[in-house]
Amino acid sequence: LHRYTTPEGLSFVFSRMKRRLTRPEWLSGALDSLLADLEAYEEEFNAFFPEVIEFVKGGER
């Protein structure tokens, strides 16, 4: 999971994922797109993850 914490690590992950796809071009630009919207993704994650924690604890049954 440590690789997901840096742009370099994500680049490595995407390059490995491309090897498994029949159409690797679908991931072209994925890192740039992700980094361009990173702040929005972080906001969404920070809003969503506490709900996940509560659900796992049994608070949402």
N, CA, C and O of each residue as an XYZ file, in Angstrom:
244
protein
N       0.808     -1.206      0.000
C       0.000      0.000      0.000
C       0.845      1.262      0.000
O       0.366      2.336     -0.364
N       2.090      1.137      0.403
C       2.949      2.312      0.468
C       3.119      2.959     -0.904
O       3.264      4.178     -0.996
N       3.103      2.166     -1.958
C       3.282      2.714     -3.307
C       2.175      3.697     -3.683
O       2.382      4.558     -4.538
N       1.022      3.581     -3.067
C      -0.097      4.448     -3.406
C       0.025      5.837     -2.783
O      -0.848      6.679     -2.996
N       1.070      6.091     -2.031
C       1.189      7.357     -1.301
C       1.980      8.426     -2.037
O       2.022      9.572     -1.587
N       2.606      8.084     -3.154
C       3.402      9.069     -3.887
C       3.064      9.002     -5.377
O       2.638      7.959     -5.872
N       3.254     10.106     -6.086
C       3.044     10.062     -7.541
C       3.938      9.029     -8.225
O       3.515      8.376     -9.178
N       5.163      8.880     -7.746
C       6.066      7.895     -8.335
C       5.539      6.481     -8.124
O       5.587      5.646     -9.027
N       5.038      6.226     -6.927
C       4.476      4.915     -6.631
C       3.246      4.626     -7.464
O       3.070      3.515     -7.964
N       2.394      5.627     -7.612
C       1.200      5.456     -8.434
C       1.567      5.221     -9.895
O       0.925      4.426    -10.582
N       2.586      5.905    -10.360
C       3.053      5.691    -11.729
C       3.486      4.241    -11.913
O       3.177      3.623    -12.931
N       4.195      3.704    -10.938
C       4.613      2.304    -10.978
C       3.393      1.382    -11.012
O       3.351      0.433    -11.794
N       2.412      1.663    -10.170
C       1.207      0.834    -10.102
C       0.467      0.854    -11.438
O       0.070     -0.193    -11.949
N       0.283      2.047    -12.001
C      -0.410      2.139    -13.286
C       0.367      1.422    -14.388
O      -0.235      0.784    -15.251
N       1.684      1.519    -14.368
C       2.471      0.827    -15.398
C       2.314     -0.683    -15.272
O       2.262     -1.387    -16.280
N       2.239     -1.179    -14.055
C       2.027     -2.621    -13.847
C       0.618     -3.033    -14.272
O       0.422     -4.103    -14.848
N      -0.363     -2.172    -13.983
C      -1.740     -2.474    -14.380
C      -1.864     -2.527    -15.901
O      -2.596     -3.359    -16.438
N      -1.155     -1.646    -16.589
C      -1.208     -1.618    -18.052
C      -0.783     -2.952    -18.652
O      -1.305     -3.362    -19.688
N       0.151     -3.623    -18.015
C       0.633     -4.911    -18.519
C      -0.456     -5.973    -18.515
O      -0.396     -6.933    -19.284
N      -1.445     -5.804    -17.655
C      -2.492     -6.810    -17.513
C      -3.707     -6.543    -18.405
O      -4.584     -7.395    -18.539
N      -3.752     -5.365    -19.008
C      -4.910     -4.997    -19.809
C      -4.730     -5.371    -21.274
O      -3.620     -5.322    -21.805
N      -5.825     -5.744    -21.919
C      -5.769     -5.968    -23.358
C      -5.734     -4.636    -24.098
O      -5.316     -4.572    -25.254
N      -6.173     -3.575    -23.429
C      -6.134     -2.227    -24.009
C      -5.447     -1.285    -23.027
O      -6.113     -0.484    -22.370
N      -4.148     -1.371    -22.920
C      -3.425     -0.559    -21.937
C      -3.560      0.939    -22.164
O      -3.343      1.731    -21.247
N      -3.916      1.329    -23.381
C      -4.087      2.755    -23.655
C      -5.216      3.366    -22.826
O      -5.277      4.586    -22.675
N      -6.101      2.542    -22.294
C      -7.181      3.057    -21.453
C      -6.639      3.729    -20.197
O      -7.309      4.580    -19.611
N      -5.444      3.360    -19.782
C      -4.842      3.980    -18.599
C      -3.914      5.139    -18.942
O      -3.335      5.756    -18.047
N      -3.770      5.434    -20.212
C      -2.921      6.560    -20.594
C      -3.503      7.843    -20.003
O      -4.688      8.135    -20.170
N      -2.681      8.575    -19.335
C      -3.124      9.823    -18.723
C      -3.820      9.656    -17.389
O      -4.258     10.641    -16.796
N      -3.931      8.427    -16.904
C      -4.642      8.187    -15.642
C      -3.980      8.915    -14.481
O      -4.663      9.521    -13.654
N      -2.669      8.860    -14.417
C      -1.966      9.512    -13.313
C      -2.150     11.022    -13.376
O      -2.417     11.658    -12.357
N      -2.010     11.596    -14.560
C      -2.194     13.041    -14.696
C      -3.604     13.455    -14.302
O      -3.797     14.472    -13.636
N      -4.578     12.671    -14.712
C      -5.972     12.954    -14.375
C      -6.202     12.864    -12.868
O      -6.860     13.721    -12.278
N      -5.660     11.832    -12.264
C      -5.792     11.654    -10.821
C      -5.160     12.815    -10.066
O      -5.766     13.372     -9.151
N      -3.954     13.174    -10.449
C      -3.251     14.253     -9.755
C      -3.926     15.602     -9.967
O      -3.906     16.448     -9.073
N      -4.522     15.815    -11.135
C      -5.206     17.076    -11.414
C      -6.412     17.272    -10.506
O      -6.756     18.402    -10.160
N      -7.055     16.169    -10.119
C      -8.250     16.240     -9.279
C      -8.008     15.709     -7.874
O      -8.955     15.358     -7.169
N      -6.758     15.648     -7.467
C      -6.408     15.022     -6.195
C      -7.118     15.667     -5.008
O      -7.580     14.962     -4.111
N      -7.209     16.975     -4.988
C      -7.864     17.650     -3.864
C      -9.330     17.225     -3.740
O      -9.817     17.001     -2.632
N     -10.021     17.116     -4.849
C     -11.419     16.681     -4.818
C     -11.527     15.236     -4.329
O     -12.418     14.912     -3.545
N     -10.625     14.371     -4.789
C     -10.634     12.981     -4.322
C     -10.370     12.905     -2.821
O     -10.999     12.116     -2.117
N      -9.452     13.715     -2.338
C      -9.149     13.721     -0.905
C     -10.349     14.181     -0.093
O     -10.643     13.608      0.956
N     -11.042     15.203     -0.564
C     -12.232     15.685      0.139
C     -13.311     14.613      0.193
O     -13.923     14.389      1.237
N     -13.538     13.957     -0.930
C     -14.536     12.882     -0.972
C     -14.151     11.738     -0.040
O     -14.991     11.217      0.693
N     -12.888     11.355     -0.071
C     -12.419     10.276      0.792
C     -12.589     10.648      2.259
O     -13.076      9.844      3.054
N     -12.190     11.864      2.618
C     -12.280     12.298      4.013
C     -13.720     12.407      4.492
O     -13.976     12.285      5.690
N     -14.655     12.631      3.596
C     -16.071     12.640      3.967
C     -16.618     11.218      4.069
O     -17.456     10.933      4.925
N     -16.153     10.340      3.210
C     -16.686      8.986      3.127
C     -16.095      8.030      4.153
O     -16.822      7.215      4.722
N     -14.798      8.112      4.401
C     -14.131      7.106      5.223
C     -14.665      7.025      6.654
O     -14.789      5.917      7.176
N     -14.985      8.136      7.310
C     -15.572      8.002      8.647
C     -16.874      7.192      8.642
O     -17.177      6.497      9.612
N     -17.634      7.280      7.560
C     -18.847      6.473      7.449
C     -18.500      4.989      7.353
O     -19.201      4.150      7.918
N     -17.447      4.671      6.656
C     -16.997      3.279      6.540
C     -16.616      2.749      7.916
O     -16.984      1.634      8.286
N     -15.883      3.546      8.662
C     -15.463      3.134     10.006
C     -16.676      2.870     10.887
O     -16.720      1.862     11.592
N     -17.657      3.758     10.855
C     -18.865      3.562     11.656
C     -19.614      2.306     11.230
O     -20.109      1.562     12.077
N     -19.700      2.069      9.946
C     -20.382      0.882      9.455
C     -19.692     -0.383      9.953
O     -20.346     -1.323     10.405
N     -18.373     -0.396      9.865
C     -17.609     -1.566     10.298
C     -17.778     -1.798     11.794
O     -17.831     -2.940     12.250
N     -17.861     -0.728     12.542
C     -18.062     -0.853     13.988
C     -19.469     -1.330     14.327
O     -19.725     -1.728     15.463
N     -20.377     -1.297     13.366
C     -21.739     -1.751     13.611
C     -22.705     -0.627     13.870
O     -23.845     -0.883     14.257
N     -22.302      0.594     13.676
C     -23.163      1.736     13.941
C     -24.223      1.977     12.889
O     -25.140      2.766     13.118
N     -24.128      1.329     11.748
C     -25.071      1.541     10.650
C     -25.761      0.235     10.283
O     -25.678     -0.200      9.134
N     -26.416     -0.378     11.203
C     -27.090     -1.649     10.877
C     -28.566     -1.522     10.937
O     -29.279     -2.494     10.691
